[in-house]
Amino acid sequence: MLSYPAMIPLSSRTLNHLAERIRGHRQQRRSRWRRLEPGWQALLALAHLRNGDTYTRLAAGFEIGVATAWRYVQEALSLLVTAADDLATAMDRIRRLAYAILDGTLIPIDRVADQKPYYSGTHKHHGVNVQVTADAAGRLVWASPALPGSVHDLTAARTHGIIETLTRVNVMTFADKGYQRARGSVHTPFKRHRFRPKLSRRQKAVNRAHAKIRARGERAIATLKTWKILNKLRCCPRRATTIVQAILVLHHVEANRYAG
């Protein structure tokens, strides 16, 4: 088998952060000898999340078994998830923003036995729905737990309590037409319907301005999906939430924002 050096587009700050968590966990558990040092285990987990390397490739590259590679990655994910913010904690930061941008994205998955709930009629493939909140500069602030892909964006936002919470703290939020009946502090573009077949010139101008603002939210989704593992999840869909929350923690460490 051939091997080659590869690059992970992350800073040493992120590697050290994860390595320290792993080191502290081992000391707390008084773990015995491991095949990989904390730094190498952190590097393995980052290669899986950022580059999307499979367990087989990781096992070959780090000269360990496939089961060991899987176990090391799962351990790293569980440690990161403990530092993930819930909506209430994230809202403490969001309420200080000039405004927020709310959007949903579908993370593709492999077909599963009970595939009907995960099939998105909008995207025409299977996946999980994740709600993303961004600031005025299009920077990723928070991502919700994953729901089956058949769930509509508005339903997902209501299920997570996002709209209710944004309205309670009175944060002006921009969203697309999928959130049309959200009300509260969520602003959506004007939409044509049977009683309004044409939009006025003012309404069209408002929609154009709204689209320019909302487009910045696409940057946050693009930032989330720079973690290649999210190109297509090949694990149980129920693990999607753990992966997204772990990535969110690492993203904030990498951006040096909200890192605890």
N, C-alpha and C positions, 0 to 999 in steps of 0.2 A: 504493500500500500504506500502511495506517495503522500508526503505531507508538505505543507508550505506555511510560511509566516503570514498572518493576517492582521489587519488593523481594525480596532474598534473606535469609532469616532466619538469618544468620551474623554473627559479630562481625568487626571489622576485623583482629583478631589472626589469624584464619584466612586472610583475604585477604593480609595482609602476609607470612605464612609461605610461602604458595605463590608469591607474587610474588618473594620473595627467592630461592627455589629456582630459579625461571625466570631471574632476573637472573644468578645465579651460573653457571647452565648456559650462558647466552649468552656470558658473559665467558670461560668456559673454552673454548668452541668458537670464540670470536672471530667470532660471527655478524655478518653484514651487517645492513643496515637491515631492520626488520620492519614489517609493517602496523600492529601493535599493540604498545604498550609492555608491559613485564612485568606491571604492575598491571592493565591491561585484559585481557591474556591470562588472568591468574589469575581475573579477574571472569567472563570468558567460560566458563572451565572450571567454576567454581562454579555458574554459572547452569545449566549442563548437568547437573551431578551433583545439586545440591540441588533445583532447580525442575523438572528433567526437560525443559528446553527442547530442541527439536530443532535439528539443525544448520542447517536452513533458516531457522528463526526467529532463531537466533543470528547467522547470516550477514547477515540483513536488519537486525537491531538494531545490530550492530557495523560495518555497511557494509563487509563483506569477502565473499569468495567462500565457497561452501559447502565446497569442498575445503580452503580455508585454515582455516575454522572446525574442520573435522574434524582437520586436522593439528595445530592448536594444542591441542585437547583431548587428543589422543593423546600429545603431548609432555608435557603437564602430568601425565597419568596415569603415564607412565613414570618421571617424576621422583619422584612420590609413592611409587610401589611400591618404590623403592630404600630408602625409610625404613620400610617395613612390617616388623613383627616376625614372626618365625617362631614355632612352638610352643615351642621351647626358651627363647627370650627372654621370651615371654609367661608361661611357667611360673615364671620367677623372681619375677614379681609375684603370680601366682596362689597360689603356695605360702605366701605371707604372709597370705592371706585367712583369715577365720574358717571359711568354707566357700565352695564354688563352685556355680554352677547351670549345667547343661549342657542345651541344647535345640537342636533343628534347625528350620530354616525353608525353605520352598520359594519361590524367586524366580521368578515367571512369565517365560516367554520366548515369542517367536513360534515357530510351527512351523518345523521345519527339515527338510532332505531325509531325514536319518537320525533320524526323530523318536521311534522306539520307546524308545531308552534314556532319553529325556528326559521320558517320560510318567509322571506319578505317579498310581498307582491310588488312593492315599489322597485326594489333592486333586482328582483328575479333570481335570487339565490339565497342560500341558507346563511344565517349569521345571528349575532347578538346585538341588541340595541344599547348604545352607551350615550348618555347625555353629557355634553361638554359645555363648560362655562369658561368664557374668556374675558379679559379686560379690554379697555379701549384701544390698546396697542396690538390686540390679537394674541396676547400671551396666554398660555394655558394656565388656568387657575384651579379648576376642579373637574373631575370626571366621575360620573355616577357608577354605581354597581350595574352590572349587565343584566338585561332582560331579554327574553326570546325575541328574535328578529321580527316576528309578526306583530309585535306591539307597536302601535303608532307613537310618534314622537310626543304628541300632546298627552297621550295616556301615560307614557313613561315618565314625563316631567311631573304629572300629577301624582303618580304612584310614589315617586321619590320625595314628594312634597316640595319640589323646587319652586314651582310657581307660587304656592302659598307662602313659602319662606321669603322669596324675593319681594312679594307684595307686603308682607308684614314689616320688613325692614326698609320698605319704600325705595328700592333700587330700580331705576329706569333700566329696562332690559329690552334689547332688540332681538327679534326672532323672525323666522321665515313664515310663509303662509301655512305651514303645517301646524302652527300654534294659534291659528286664527281665533279660536274661541277661548283662549287662555284667560283673557281679561286681566284684572289686577294691574300690576305695573309692567306687564309684558306688552310691548308694542309690535304690531305686525303690519305688513304692507296692505294697502287697499286691494281688494279682490273683486273681480267682476262676478256677478251672479244674475239670476233671472230678473231681479228687480232693478239691477244696475248693470245693464249690458255694456256700457261704455264708461270709462273713467274720465273725469274732468282733467283739464290741463294741470290744475293744482295737485290733484291726486297723483298724476303721473310724475310730477316733479318730486312729491313727497316719497314716492316709491323709489325713484332713482337715488335720492339722498339716503334712504333707508338701506338700499342694496349696497351702497358704498361702505356704510358702517358695518353691515352684517357680513360683508366679504372678509372682514378682518377675523371673524370667527373661524373662517376656513383655515386660517393660518394655525390656529390652535389644534384643529383636527389633523392638519398636515404634520404638525410637531409631534402629536401623539403617535402617528403612524410612521414616523422615522424609526420607531422601534419595530424592526422587521418581523418580529414574531406575530405582530398584529396584522400582517398581510393576509394570513390565514391561520387560524388556530386549529391545530391538529390534536386537540385534547378534548376532554369532556367539557361541554359548554358551561357547566357549573363552575369550572375553574377560571372562567374568563374574568370574573370580578377580582379574584386574587391577583391575576396577572396585570390587569389594568391599574389596580391600586398600587401595586409594587412599582410599576413603571412611573406612576405619578410622583411617588416619593423620590425616585431616582432623578426624574426630570427636574424637580425643584432643587435637588442637591446640585445637579449639573448647572442649572441656571443661577445657583446661589441665592435662591429666594425661598422663603418659608421653610428653610431646612432646620430641623431640630436635631 
